[in-house]
Amino acid sequence: MELSTLANNLSICGGKGCQLIQDLRNIFGETRSGFGSILSIRCSCGEVNKRKTCNTHKSMESRSVFDVNSKAAAAMIHAGSSQVA
């Protein structure tokens, strides 16, 4: 988890005209993907927001990938912990 990224992603709700700041106490779900997560947060206005815990980038297949997962994979290869075909 990258706290600065999470803090930035917790900004304003995004609901229709809602200006409330997201609250971690309102998390009701988490979708994990390796070392990163997408949190489901219910705002006081009723809107459900999805917020990422880490930065992402586009993979070669044009899908969104958490930076921390790519860094971990590169470190494993560099350390010789993973077999490369």
PLY file of the C-alpha trace (Angstrom):
ply
format ascii 1.0
element vertex 85
property float x
property float y
property float z
element edge 84
property int vertex1
property int vertex2
end_header
0.00 0.00 0.00
1.29 3.44 -0.92
-0.13 5.79 1.71
0.38 8.95 -0.34
-1.51 7.42 -3.29
-4.30 6.20 -1.03
-4.55 9.63 0.64
-4.85 11.33 -2.77
-7.46 8.81 -3.92
-9.57 9.41 -0.81
-10.27 12.98 -1.80
-13.73 14.16 -2.86
-16.51 11.57 -3.29
-17.44 12.21 -6.91
-21.16 11.68 -6.41
-23.65 14.13 -7.91
-22.70 17.41 -6.29
-21.20 15.66 -3.25
-18.14 17.40 -1.80
-17.54 15.01 1.11
-14.08 13.51 1.67
-13.95 9.69 1.71
-13.56 7.99 5.08
-11.64 4.73 5.63
-14.21 3.71 8.23
-16.75 3.33 5.40
-14.85 0.58 3.54
-17.14 -2.38 2.91
-15.15 -4.37 0.36
-11.68 -5.01 -1.01
-10.57 -6.55 -4.29
-6.97 -7.70 -4.03
-4.59 -7.99 -6.94
-1.17 -9.10 -5.72
0.16 -6.41 -3.38
-2.39 -3.79 -4.46
-6.08 -3.44 -3.73
-9.18 -1.62 -4.89
-11.29 -0.51 -1.94
-15.07 -0.11 -2.11
-16.06 2.86 0.03
-19.62 4.00 0.70
-19.95 7.76 1.08
-22.42 9.35 3.49
-24.37 10.52 0.41
-24.88 6.85 -0.58
-22.46 6.83 -3.52
-20.11 3.83 -3.77
-16.56 4.74 -4.81
-13.72 2.44 -5.91
-10.30 3.67 -4.75
-6.88 2.16 -5.55
-4.26 1.69 -2.82
-1.27 1.94 -5.20
-0.28 3.62 -8.46
-0.94 1.71 -11.69
0.42 1.61 -15.23
-0.75 0.04 -18.48
0.69 -3.36 -19.36
1.65 -4.38 -22.88
-1.86 -5.82 -23.18
-3.27 -2.35 -22.27
-4.69 -3.44 -18.92
-4.12 -1.61 -15.67
-1.41 -3.18 -13.46
-0.30 -2.12 -9.97
3.25 -0.69 -10.01
4.13 -2.56 -6.80
3.39 -5.93 -8.47
5.67 -5.13 -11.42
8.43 -4.02 -9.03
8.09 -7.23 -7.01
8.27 -9.37 -10.16
11.38 -7.52 -11.38
13.03 -7.94 -7.98
12.32 -11.68 -7.98
13.88 -12.09 -11.42
16.87 -9.96 -10.43
17.40 -12.01 -7.25
17.11 -15.29 -9.17
13.97 -16.34 -7.31
11.94 -16.89 -10.46
12.51 -18.98 -13.55
12.34 -17.13 -16.84
11.46 -19.19 -19.90
0 1
1 2
2 3
3 4
4 5
5 6
6 7
7 8
8 9
9 10
10 11
11 12
12 13
13 14
14 15
15 16
16 17
17 18
18 19
19 20
20 21
21 22
22 23
23 24
24 25
25 26
26 27
27 28
28 29
29 30
30 31
31 32
32 33
33 34
34 35
35 36
36 37
37 38
38 39
39 40
40 41
41 42
42 43
43 44
44 45
45 46
46 47
47 48
48 49
49 50
50 51
51 52
52 53
53 54
54 55
55 56
56 57
57 58
58 59
59 60
60 61
61 62
62 63
63 64
64 65
65 66
66 67
67 68
68 69
69 70
70 71
71 72
72 73
73 74
74 75
75 76
76 77
77 78
78 79
79 80
80 81
81 82
82 83
83 84
